[in-house]
Amino acid sequence: MTEQSPAAAGATASATAAGPITVTDARGKEVKLDAPATKVVSLEWAETEMLAGLGVMPVGAADVKGYATWDTAVKLDSSVKDVGMRQEPSIDSISALSPDLVVMESDDEELAAQLEKFVPVIVAKGSDATDNLKRMRDDLNMIATAVGKTDEAAKQLADFDAALADGKAKIAAAGGAGKPFVMADGWKQGSTISVRLFGKGSLVSEVATQLGLKNAWTGKVDEQWGLGTTDVEGLSVLKDPETRFFYNASDGEDVFADGLKDNAIWKSLPFVEKQQVTKLPDGIWTFGGPLSAQQYADALVKAYTG
């Protein structure tokens, strides 16, 4: 992906779709812009990725350092200003950038109301476990419309679909069609390790399903993100010896390889005994846009075909 300066990206956006724009965001609210937005602030990593991937480098983004650790799908220019943490961005920092649009992923009505006093705001849904791939497409297309980059969005989604189709064929050719998988991340508090499972409806589960795989985790998950939590003992329900276990640990704390290396229950699990545990490459954001989802799909294909 070729990087553009904010000025260059803005010029391209203006040239491709000048004139007034109206988008309806995840709140069901119509947001009207006099012209495609060129100075955009993003308050979530997925939307930061989407903007930069469309060729509109944000002028400001929440937790730029964290983004660089967890989302490598599109590198940010050094010009992107940090506007605070995702959970608590700085309104003063946002205002100082004089943006013409803020993109949020939260329905935090109080924050949106404060921002809307001086700048248009669009809210992306962020996740919907009833159909997360459609939701991801809708979020991308909404943002693309707001910044005059609908052609770029269409190409990005076409490339993503092609990658899924190609990956599904490769996994099938390698004998992996219909095989069970589990995707997780984890964290340690004291001596306790908690495991977060990406169940049915989570974005990465939907990507894997499109590749012809089957999610082996059938435990309870939440309705928005498709996530569930268990402990190491809870993983003992995963008895199928063909199950592959994938996990994410981009921040340097690998609770599976390091924290569980001497745990008897972990070592007895079929996928551990058969060495079918795969750590994803660092920087694949499991809640990202099509570019992150494609990185994830590529990692799965490599695991089944390599």
N, C-alpha and C positions, 0 to 999 in steps of 0.2 A: 504494500500500500504506500503510494507516494504521499509524503507529508506536504501540506500546504500551510502557508502562513495564514492567520486569520483574515488578513486583507485579501489575499488571493482567493481564499475560499469564499469570502463574501462577494467578491466580484463575479465569481462563477455562478453563485446562487442568484444574484441579481439578473445576470444575463439569461439564465435558463427560465426564470418564471417571475418576471417583474409584475407588479400590480398587487392589489389587495388579495388577501388570503383569509379564509375562514376554516378553522379546524374544530372538530368536536372531540374533547378529550375524555379521559376515563371517568370524569365526574358527570359526563353528559352535558358539559358546559361548552357553548360556542365561544371560541376565542378568535377575535378578528385582528388581523395584522394589516398595516398599510402596505407592506411589501414583505417578501421573504426575509426572515430574520437572518442577520449576518453576525451579530454580536450576542452570542448565546452563552448562558451560564447553566451548567448541569449539576444537579445535586445528588445523582446516583451514578454508580459506575457503569451500569448497563446502558444508560442513556448517554453517558460520556463516550462510551465505545461506539454507540450508534452514530452520534454526531460526527466524531472524528472519522469513522469509517465511510460516512457519506461525503467526506471532503470539507466539512465545516468544523474546523478546529475550535473548540470552545474558548472563549476569552477567560472563563473561570470555571472551576470544577471543585466539587467537594472531595477532600482527602486525596490529593494528587499522589502523595507518596504511597498510600494504600493501593490506589489504582495500579501504579507501576508494579507492585508486588503481585497482585491477584489477577490482573487483566492485561495480558500481553497481546491481545488481538490487534490492537492499534496503539502505536506509541504516541504519546502526547508531545507536542512542541514544548520547549522550555519556556515559551511565552505564556503558557496557561497558568493563571493565578489560582492559588489555593484559597477557597472561600470558607474553610472550616470543615468540621466533621459532617458526615452524612446525616447523622442523627440530630445535629445541632449546628447548622451552617450560620455564618455571620451575615446578618442582613446588611450591616454597614459595609462589609467587604464586597458584597454583591452590588450594592448601590454605587459604590465607588467606581465600578467598572462601566457604569452607564449602559447596561445591556439592553437589547431590544426584545429579548425573550429569556425566560427562565423555564427550564424543563425539570419537573419533579417526578418522583415515583411514589410519592406518598399522598394520601388524602388528608394530610395535616391541615385542617381548615384554617387554623390560626396562623400558621406560617404562610400559607397561600394568600390569606387576606392581607397580611403585612406586606408581602412582596407586591401584591396587585395594586398597592397604593402608588407604585412608581414604575411598574413594568408588567407586561402581559405574562401570564403563567399558563403553561399546559402541563397537565398531570397524566403521566403514563400509568398503566395498570400494574406493570412490574411482574405480576405472576397471576395465573389462574389455572388451578389444577384440573379444571374441567376440560381445558383444551389449551395447553401452554404454547404449543407451536403456533396456533392461530393468534393467540394473544401477542406473542412475540412479533409476528408479522404485522399485526394491527398497530402495535407501538411504533415499530420502525416506519411504517407508512405514514402514520400521523406526524411523526417528527420530520420525515422527509418532505411532507407537504408544507410544513411550517417554514422550512428552510429552502424550499424550491429545489429539492433534490429527488424528485420522484423517479426519474430515470435511473439514477444511481441505486435507489432502493430496489427497483425491479431487477436490476442486474445482480445485486448482492443476493437477493432471494433466489433468483434463477441459478446462480452458482452454488448456493447452499443445497437446493433441491438436487442438482446434478451430483454433488458430492455425496449426498445420502444414497442416491440410486446406485452410484458407482461403488460405494462402501458396502451396501447391501449385497451386491453381486459378488464382491470379493470375499465377504464373510461366508456367503453361501458356498462359494467355490472351495473354501477352506474347511467346509463341514461344520460351520458354526451356526447355521440357521436354526432358530428356535432354542438355542442354548441359554441356560439361565445365567443371569449376572446380578451383582449387587453393587451399588454405588454408595459411598459413604464419606464422611469426614468425621473428625473427632477432636476432643479436647480433654485435658487433664486438670483436675482440681484436687490438689493434695495427692492422695494415692488413688483417687477414683477417676476412671476413664469413662467418659460418655461417648456414645457413638450416635451420630446423626445419619439416618438412612434417607436416601432419595427414593421415595416410593412412587407408586403409580400416580401419574399426573404431574410429577416434578418435571422441569424442563429437560434435564439430562436423561431422565427415564424415557421421556417421549422421543428424544433423539435416538436412543438405543433401540427403542421399539421399532422406529422407522428403519433401522439397520437390520431388522429381522431377529433381534434378541428378545428375551423374555425376562422381565423383572422378577427375581426370586423373592423379594421382600414383600410380604402380604400383610404386615402389621399395620397398625393404625397410623394414619398420616393426616396432616391438617388440610383443610379445603382450599387454601390459597396457594401454598407452596408445594404441597405433596411431600412434606417432610415428617419423619417420625424419629423418636429418640429411644435408645435402648442402652444396655450395658453389654459387656463382653459375654456374659451368660446368655443374654437374649439372642445372640448370634447362633446359638447352638441349634436353633430350629432350622438352620440352613444345612440340610443333610445331603442334598444332591451332590455327588462327587464331581459333576460337570460344572458346578457353579464357579464362576470367576468373580473375584472381589476387586473392585476398583476403588481407589480413594484419592482424595485431594489433600495436600498439606503444603501449600505454597509459602507459608510464613516461617518455615524452618523448623517448626515443632512437629516431628513425625511420631505421633502417639502409637501408631501401629507397628512400625519397624523398631522403634526404640522403647516406647512405654510398655509394649506387650511382649517383648522378646522372651521374657522368662515366665509368661503367664501360661499355666498348664491348659486352661480351657481354650485360649486362643490357639495354642500349638496343636490342639486336638481337632480343630475344625478342618473339615475335608479340604477346603480350598487352600488352607495354610499347609497342610500335610503334602498336598500335591503341587505346592509352589505355584498356585494360580492366584496370586495376589499381585496387583499392579498399581504402583503409584503413578498418578498422572503427571505429565511434565508440569513444572511450576508455571503458574500464570495462566491456567485455563479457568476462566471465571464461570462457575456452574450456574450463575444467574444472569448471564450476559445476553448479547444479541446474536444474530446469525453468525458473525465472525467467530465468536467464542464457541458457539454451538458446533461450528464446523471444525474447530480445533479439537473439541471433545470427540466428535465423530471420527476424526483422523486417528486419534489415540486409541480408540476402541478397535478400529480396523487393523491397526498395527499389532495390537495385542492378539487378535485372532488369526492374523495371517503371517505374522513375523515368526 
